[in-house]
Structures are given as structure tokens and as C-alpha cells.
Amino acid sequence: MNWDRLEGNWKQVKGSVREKWGKLTDNDLEQIAGNKDKLVGRIQERYGIAKDAAQQQADEWMRAQGSEQKHHDREHAPAGQR
């Protein structure tokens, strides 16, 4: 998954974001709406960390989302396409 796709799937991934960054409020999640810069800014604010650290966390989380999506796609592919 990439950040553009994330914006379109924000409602589906908000739970994962909340799980990773529990200090983010519902209002934060509504304001972020899948926007990477807003997510990084809110992580930075809520956790009192540097922008670089927040950026790294967001990028690592996004990579994990991509891995989970690939795993999900393989599991649900027709037997001949796995």
C-alpha cells in the first residue's frame, strides 16, 4: 500500500493507526484523513518526538501495512495464483 491508496482506504485502516498510536484521538484521526504529513505531525505532537522519528514510525507502519496486504492477497488468491 502507498500513501495515496491509504487516503482512499482511511476508514478501513484507522483501527490499525489507533492500535499503533493509541494517544491519537478520534478527532486527530478525522483530521489526518490518510494524509501522511498530518499523521506525522500528530504523532510528533502527541508523543513529543522529533519530526524525523515520527516520519520513521509512519514509514515503518506503512511498510507493515503493505506486507499485511500482500499476505492477505496471497491467502485469498485462487489456488493456481498463490
JOLIN-V127110 format. One record per residue. SS is DSSP state (~ for helix, > for strand, _ for the rest). PSI is psi in whole degrees, -180 to 180 (999 if undefined). BURIAL is + if it has 9 or more other ideal C-beta (glycine too) atoms within 8 Angstrom, else -. Layout:
[[SS/PSI/BURIAL] [SS/PSI/BURIAL]]
This chain:
[[_/147/-] [_/176/-] [~/-33/-] [~/-43/-] [~/-33/-] [~/-42/+] [~/-40/+] [~/-23/-] [_/20/+] [~/-43/+] [~/-34/-] [~/-29/-] [~/-6/+] [~/-37/+] [~/-40/-] [~/-38/+] [~/-45/+] [~/-38/+] [~/-42/-] [~/-44/-] [_/80/+] [_/-17/-] [_/-11/-] [_/134/+] [_/169/-] [~/-40/-] [~/-42/-] [~/-48/+] [~/-38/+] [~/-41/-] [~/-38/-] [~/-48/+] [_/37/+] [_/2/+] [_/121/-] [~/-47/-] [~/-39/-] [~/-39/+] [~/-48/+] [~/-44/+] [~/-42/+] [~/-38/+] [~/-46/+] [~/-48/+] [~/-53/-] [~/-32/+] [~/-4/+] [_/41/-] [_/165/-] [_/156/-] [~/-42/-] [~/-41/-] [~/-41/+] [~/-41/+] [~/-44/+] [~/-44/-] [~/-44/+] [~/-42/+] [~/-41/-] [~/-41/-] [~/-43/+] [~/-42/+] [~/-41/-] [~/-37/-] [~/-40/+] [~/-40/+] [~/-43/-] [~/-39/-] [~/-43/+] [~/-43/-] [~/-45/-] [~/-45/-] [~/-41/-] [~/-43/-] [~/-31/-] [_/8/-] [_/153/-] [_/149/-] [~/-39/-] [~/-11/-] [~/6/-] [_/999/-]]
